[in-house]
Amino acid sequence: MTTATTLPALDLASSTRRPAPQPACAVSAGGAKGMPRALLRLEGALVLGAALLAYAHLGGRWGWFAALFFLPDLSMLGYLAGPRVGAVAYNAGHSHLAPALLAVASVALGAPALLLGAAIWVGHIGFDRMLGYGLKYGTAFGDTHLGRVGSKRSLSRAT
């Protein structure tokens, strides 16, 4: 008796295949919409608020906060080299990884000014997420993990 006669044959006909499972939430242009999108934007507002409280608690000067708040937006200059390079540069400046490393460096080096910089940076990221500017895909500036932003988004709503 061979193994082939004791095991059932695998029927891989297309009629027996099940369709791939669909995501539980609606996704538009690579980003969430509806309640998940609203929660992500609210989360951004809370991150901004926490960063402001941390900056105040650390005794930072508000003039420096205002002067440095939009510094991460210089990463948008990467879009001059195209959408893929721009997305990488933008995401590097708008991910929580870099300010977390800056905070670790602040503690390791005993440099409290770096911790203030990390608070400003995190506040900027929260501000952007609150407004709907998420991490970018390499297709276009307006394609984010929070959904489409910009003029094409307004055109798609009209139709």
N, C-alpha and C positions, 0 to 999 in steps of 0.2 A: 504494500500500500504506500503510495507516494504522498507527499505533503500537499500537492496540488489537488488531490482528490478529497482530502479531509477539510480543506479550507474553502469557504464560500468564495466565489468569484467576485471581484470588484467590478461593479457596473459603473463606469464613468461616463455614461451617456449624458448628454446635456439636459435631458428631461428629468434626471434625478438630482441634478445640482441645485442647491438652494441659492437664491440671490444673496449678494453680500449685504451684511447688516448696514442700515442707514444710521447716520448720527442722530442722537436724541434731540439736538437743538438745530434750528435753522442756521445755515451758514450762507453768507452773501459776500462775494468778492474776497473769499478767504478769511472772513471775519465773522464774529458773532453778531447777532442782532436780537432785538427783543430784550427780555429780562436779563440774559447773561451779559449783554452789552451794557445795559443800565447798571448792573452790579459792578462791572469792571470800571466804569466811569466813576461811580460812587467810591470805589476802592481808591482810585486816583486822588479824589478829593480828600479822602482820609489820610493818604500818604502825605499829601501836601500839608495838611493840618498838623500831622505828627512832626514833619520836618520843621515847620515854623515853631512849634513848641520846643523841640530839641534845640534849635538855634537860639531861641530866647533863653532857655535854661542854661545853655553853655556860655551865655553872656556875649554873643556876637553883636557886632555893630550893624545896624540896619542899612547904613549906606553901602557897606561892603556887600550885603545880601542883594541889594538892588543892582549894584554894579556887576555882580557875577552871576545873577540869576539866569540870564539868557546865554551864558557862555557855552553850554552844551549844544546850542543850536548852530555853532560854527561847524559842527560835524556835517551839516547839510551841504557844505561846500564839496563834499565827496560826490554829489550829484553832477558836478561839472565834468566828472570822468565817466558818467553814465549811470543808469539806474541800479545795476548790480553793485558797483563800487560804492555808490551813494547809500544803498541800503546797508551795506556792511559798516560804513563809517557812521551813519545815523544810529544804527543799532548799538554800536560800540559806545556812543555817547548817550544813549537813552535806555540802557539796560541797568539794572541795579547792581550788576557785578562790579563795575569799575568803582562806583562810590563805596561799595562794601570793602573793596581792596584798599581804597584810600583811608577808610576808617580804621582798618587793621594796621595800616602803615602808621597812622596817627598814634595809635596806642603803642605799637612796637618801638617807634622812634621818640615817643614822648613829645610829640608836636601837636598841641591842641588846635592850632590853626588848620591843620589838615582835616580834623574832625568837623570843624565849622564848614570847610569846603565840601565835605561829604554831605552835610545836612543841606546845604544850598543845592547841591547836585540832585539829591533825592527829592527835594522840594520841586525842582524843575521837572523831573520825570513825573511826579504826581500831578503837577499842573497840566502837562501835556496829555497824560492819560485821561484826566478829568475832561479835557476838551475833545477827546476822541482821537488824538494822535497816538497811535500805537506803534509797535515795532514794525518795520517796513519789510515787505517782500521785494525781491529783486526785479519785479516787473514794472513798477511805477511808484512814484512818491506817494500817491494816494492810496495804494494798496497796503493796508495795515492789518494786524491781528485783531483790531477792534472793528474792522469793516472799512469800507471805502470812504475816503474823505476827499473833499475838493469839488470842482465843477462837474465832473462826470457823475458824482453821487447825486447832485441836484437835478441833473438831466434824467437820471434813471427814475427818480421819484415822480417826475412829471408824466412819465409814460405808464 
